[in-house]
């Protein structure tokens, strides 16, 4: 894996570090993980401020299926905010943010080694979803009048979902260290998973000192193909240790730039109708607590067993980065803001967590139903078959999309 070995980089044996009086605790990994950690300190200013940025690497465990080792990278900025990234699935495994009292809170659900991600991938926690996020009806689509058939891994064999059982979040990506983050690369072979084209896909995570995590997606293909990548992090801004059922319902949600949502059929496939959020439980144009609307009478809420709906972003043009969500915890003061240049996003209240096969999380407890939420920027579900804005990557062109997670704290 390429590493940026430059003369200005200093590698040292890791020690507990204090950033702005915030104690940064290393993730407790299980005992079979090798201690091959390095730390990269970046203290220079080029075209932007990298001062205080630290990037660490450690082993994350062995992938049983392939025998490869997964690695875990931690990016920490000068404010003490850190992001943990696994090569397996190009996955966010942890984000630690200072709360209103200056204490670091891990606000994302996940696991302490690669094994649960490989063996019990319930919910795709934190993973890079692809080649095509969300659902495709009957697993079937056409490009250039040629029909392709994908694995139907959802809804009792009626739909293809999130790349199937061999999607991008199940692959061990190559990693390259950057001055402010990590770039992951995966080479998908032609017809792998049923998708045409040899595709070079990259996901670049870049953290800045304004507490913004930029997730940049890039792809190229030697055939016209389907690409719709997103991130599937489960957030609980009260702290991910809050794993009990309904633990996320006190979160305050604002979705300021979505006036419409896609109406779903009984298996959550969009019908093609775009409905106004006005006078419905889906209206978060003004901030409100999830618990105040999630129990309202609504056929669409019944279908999703809670919020599991694709929102349409107003004034989408394919280029402009627009703010799409703001979520706040009154308990910790932590605020998450999400921006993107994708056309829509799934707002999901983790209604299907808590399954028997689900492994224990970081705190030794299972993540239960509605213990987290997801904001997943994307092309609309089943867009290839239903909507005009289709996630088709043409040969010779590039797929370039971005998601920004911005973190703030309100005293």
Protein Blocks (a to p, Z undefined) as FASTA:
>chain_A
ZZdddfkbccdddddddeehiacddddddfkbccfbccdddfbdfkbcfehiacddddeb
jcfknopacdddddddfkopacdddfehpaafbdcdddfkopacdfbdcdfbfklmmmmm
ghiioiacdfbecjdehhiaceehiacddddfeghhiaceehijmbfklcccdddddfkb
ccddddddehihhiacjddddddddddfkopacdddddddfbdcdddddddddcdfkbpk
lmbghklmmpccddfkbcbdcdddfkopaehiacdfehpaklckbgcdfklmmmpccfkl
mmnopacdddddehiahlaccdfbdcddfklopacddddfbfbdcddehlmgoifklccd
fkopacdehibccddddddehklmmmmbdcbdcehiacdddddddddddZZ
